């Protein structure tokens, strides 16, 4: 089992922060900060530890918030450099928690800087180049919407990919681990305007964030997402086409017709399903169920197909809910046939509870449903 993230963010973190700030600002009372933070620190989870340290900074820094922000910024190391990538889809995000050292700094700005806009924006700019300000920018988007949008617009051409990514990531209406932005859920027009300027950014780090933002927008405004995707696909480069594909991944998985058409899977599948098998038909938790069939073209021309399996999992109340499993895409020539197979684990998971009952299984081809059969999961003994 993986070690909890909070275990890598132990008491040595506030001690390092106290040392950094004291070294840059001898007047800072690092012990006052530690006396506030450490007594309750280890009882907290990762994000609450960040907020608790932000409150500790408020306790130990000067009452003058702008002076306090200056002291925090004085203690920062050099900004992280941009990291070059070699392909259209190579990911540059690492797994280190080192930048989390500056999480309390961003939380301090979010909680205590709202009445000090210019100083806080200067802090966001610097901190996002060491950690990320995607969380701390959100209160400013909610309480100082137009001024914050204007600041972000002014950063669109910034040489730092970290700053440009803050624009796309911080404005995501449904950013994970963060409060939502209801105004942009209702009307994403200001966000789309920023994404338009970043859709061909030189950094995949930024383009991936743009795609994730557009995917977020689609959860509340699917037509806006699809209109934008269709517009961006006109004359699209390889990099932009990848961005659109990544943005539409949920819509494609949900078999939205416009999304499928944009990705080249809009044609009706003209196929036969042969030798369909779901084995074993009677299963218990911990088993592996094998789904298989032969797919044969009935068309006289080549078909472009997106093929997924769908399992209708039984819920606690006895109803069912479909879960789509990605399988493959292919060019199926006239009269050609291919074998399809997937192994489905029924092992106990923290993310999915299995319930007894008959589970229907289907193929999903270009958005069309083709029944394959079913398996029955027995009650726990």
Secondary structure in CASP SS format (residue, H / E / C, confidence):
PFRMAT SS
TARGET T0000
AUTHOR 0000-0000-0000
METHOD secondary structure of the structure
MODEL  1
X C 1.00
X C 1.00
X C 1.00
X C 1.00
X H 1.00
X H 1.00
X H 1.00
X H 1.00
X C 1.00
X C 1.00
X C 1.00
X H 1.00
X H 1.00
X H 1.00
X H 1.00
X H 1.00
X H 1.00
X H 1.00
X H 1.00
X H 1.00
X H 1.00
X H 1.00
X H 1.00
X H 1.00
X C 1.00
X C 1.00
X C 1.00
X C 1.00
X C 1.00
X H 1.00
X H 1.00
X H 1.00
X H 1.00
X H 1.00
X H 1.00
X H 1.00
X H 1.00
X H 1.00
X H 1.00
X H 1.00
X H 1.00
X C 1.00
X C 1.00
X C 1.00
X C 1.00
X H 1.00
X H 1.00
X H 1.00
X H 1.00
X H 1.00
X H 1.00
X H 1.00
X H 1.00
X H 1.00
X H 1.00
X H 1.00
X H 1.00
X H 1.00
X H 1.00
X H 1.00
X C 1.00
X C 1.00
X C 1.00
X C 1.00
X H 1.00
X H 1.00
X H 1.00
X H 1.00
X H 1.00
X H 1.00
X H 1.00
X H 1.00
X H 1.00
X H 1.00
X C 1.00
X C 1.00
X C 1.00
X C 1.00
X C 1.00
X C 1.00
X C 1.00
X C 1.00
X C 1.00
X C 1.00
X C 1.00
X C 1.00
X C 1.00
X C 1.00
X C 1.00
X C 1.00
X C 1.00
X C 1.00
X C 1.00
X C 1.00
X C 1.00
X C 1.00
X C 1.00
X H 1.00
X H 1.00
X H 1.00
X H 1.00
X H 1.00
X H 1.00
X H 1.00
X H 1.00
X H 1.00
X H 1.00
X H 1.00
X H 1.00
X H 1.00
X H 1.00
X H 1.00
X C 1.00
X C 1.00
X C 1.00
X C 1.00
X H 1.00
X H 1.00
X H 1.00
X H 1.00
X H 1.00
X H 1.00
X H 1.00
X H 1.00
X H 1.00
X H 1.00
X H 1.00
X C 1.00
X C 1.00
X C 1.00
X C 1.00
X C 1.00
X C 1.00
X C 1.00
X C 1.00
X C 1.00
X C 1.00
X H 1.00
X H 1.00
X H 1.00
X H 1.00
X H 1.00
X H 1.00
X C 1.00
X H 1.00
X H 1.00
X H 1.00
X H 1.00
X H 1.00
X H 1.00
X H 1.00
X H 1.00
X H 1.00
X H 1.00
X C 1.00
X C 1.00
X C 1.00
X C 1.00
X C 1.00
X C 1.00
X H 1.00
X H 1.00
X H 1.00
X H 1.00
X H 1.00
X H 1.00
X H 1.00
X H 1.00
X H 1.00
X H 1.00
X C 1.00
X C 1.00
X C 1.00
X C 1.00
X C 1.00
X C 1.00
X C 1.00
X C 1.00
X C 1.00
X C 1.00
X C 1.00
X H 1.00
X H 1.00
X H 1.00
X H 1.00
X H 1.00
X C 1.00
X C 1.00
X H 1.00
X H 1.00
X H 1.00
X H 1.00
X H 1.00
X H 1.00
X H 1.00
X H 1.00
X H 1.00
X H 1.00
X C 1.00
X C 1.00
X C 1.00
X C 1.00
X C 1.00
X H 1.00
X H 1.00
X H 1.00
X H 1.00
X H 1.00
X H 1.00
X H 1.00
X H 1.00
X H 1.00
X H 1.00
X H 1.00
X H 1.00
X H 1.00
X H 1.00
X H 1.00
X H 1.00
X H 1.00
X C 1.00
X H 1.00
X H 1.00
X H 1.00
X H 1.00
X H 1.00
X H 1.00
X H 1.00
X H 1.00
X H 1.00
X H 1.00
X H 1.00
X H 1.00
X C 1.00
X C 1.00
X C 1.00
X C 1.00
X H 1.00
X H 1.00
X H 1.00
X H 1.00
X H 1.00
X H 1.00
X H 1.00
X H 1.00
X H 1.00
X H 1.00
X C 1.00
X H 1.00
X H 1.00
X H 1.00
X H 1.00
X H 1.00
X C 1.00
X C 1.00
X C 1.00
X H 1.00
X H 1.00
X H 1.00
X H 1.00
X H 1.00
X H 1.00
X C 1.00
X C 1.00
X C 1.00
X C 1.00
X C 1.00
X C 1.00
X C 1.00
X C 1.00
X E 1.00
X E 1.00
X E 1.00
X E 1.00
X E 1.00
X E 1.00
X E 1.00
X E 1.00
X E 1.00
X C 1.00
X C 1.00
X E 1.00
X E 1.00
X C 1.00
X C 1.00
X C 1.00
X C 1.00
X E 1.00
X E 1.00
X E 1.00
X E 1.00
X E 1.00
X E 1.00
X E 1.00
X E 1.00
X E 1.00
X E 1.00
X C 1.00
X C 1.00
X C 1.00
X C 1.00
X C 1.00
X E 1.00
X E 1.00
X E 1.00
X E 1.00
X E 1.00
X E 1.00
X E 1.00
X E 1.00
X E 1.00
X E 1.00
X E 1.00
X E 1.00
X C 1.00
X C 1.00
X C 1.00
X C 1.00
X C 1.00
X E 1.00
X E 1.00
X E 1.00
X E 1.00
X E 1.00
X E 1.00
X E 1.00
X E 1.00
X E 1.00
X E 1.00
X E 1.00
X E 1.00
X E 1.00
X C 1.00
X C 1.00
X C 1.00
X C 1.00
X E 1.00
X E 1.00
X E 1.00
X E 1.00
X E 1.00
X E 1.00
X E 1.00
X E 1.00
X E 1.00
X C 1.00
X C 1.00
X C 1.00
X C 1.00
X C 1.00
X C 1.00
X C 1.00
X C 1.00
X C 1.00
X C 1.00
X C 1.00
X E 1.00
X E 1.00
X E 1.00
X E 1.00
X E 1.00
X E 1.00
X E 1.00
X E 1.00
X E 1.00
X C 1.00
X C 1.00
X E 1.00
X E 1.00
X E 1.00
X E 1.00
X E 1.00
X E 1.00
X E 1.00
X E 1.00
X E 1.00
X E 1.00
X C 1.00
X C 1.00
X C 1.00
X C 1.00
END
